Amino acid sequence: MQHCRILFQDGSEHIYQIPTVRIQSYSLEEIQEKHLNLFLPYVLLRLRPQLNPERKFPLTKNELTAFVDKVMIILKDEVEQGYLTEREYNDYVNLFRRAAENIFEKHPDFGREVDRMTKPMIELPSVLQKRLYAEIDSLNADNEALIADNETLLADNEALTAELARMKALLEQYHIPVNA
């Protein structure tokens, strides 16, 4: 629980308790026991301090391999126990890979290792096609949302322009100089 002290203008002070979850405080075993699969893509953040080459004990490829292997075992176990579907498993693996891409951006050898361990060995053409169509659909949906947002912004801009013109006309009507 985090605490936040808020001081109001009248001098009163209020303490708010904010519930927080500290992912770093959960071990991989606790994540597995409590089925907190949502945390798994973020556990790689624990390795970030070890990426500093000036550290006394920087991250080794073997440590990374063992860590990723534990995560993959947890995910496979969750599927076997019925806590995850195959699709959810794939989603978590993809999230884990994306997190690794960001975390190991400046350490391509570690990124390749995570990729090697999490990427399916053989991807059937039908599975690849299905995945690519899903990605295309997702990109199309994102594009449509961006277009809708753009249209909304354009409509807002037109409304503001009309309001500005109306206000300028009012100012001119009362002989008030307009600078812009």
C-alpha positions, 0 to 999 in steps of 0.5 A: 500500500502506498500512501499519498499525503494531500494538503488542501488550501484550507490547511487540512491534510488527508492521507490516501492509501493507494493499493499497489502491486509490486511485481518485483516482489513476486518470485517466479514460483509465487507467480505460478502458484497464484496464477498471476500470468499477467506479470510474466511479460514484465519479469524481464524488467528484473534483469535490466539492472544486470545489463549495466556492463559496469556491474560486478556481476552482469547478466550472462547468457546462461542466466538469461536462458535459465530465466526464460526457460522457467517462464516458458515452463510456467506458461506451459504448465498453466496450459496443462492445468487449464488456467490458460488456453493455447491462444492465451499462451501464445499471447503471453509468449508474444508479449514476453517477446515484445518486452524482451525486444524493448529491454534488450534493444541495446543487447541484441545477443540477449534479444536473439536468445529470448527470440530463439527460446520463445519462437515456435521452431516450425510455423505451419503455413496455415498458422503463419497465414492466420497470424498474418491475417490477424495482424492485418486485421488489427492494423486495419482496426488501428488505422480506422480508429486513427482515421476516426480520431483525425475526423473528430479533430478536423470537426473540432478544428472547424467548430473552433474556426467557426467560433473564432470567426463569430467572435471576430465578427462580434468584436468588429461589430463593437469596433474593438480592434482585432490583432489576429 
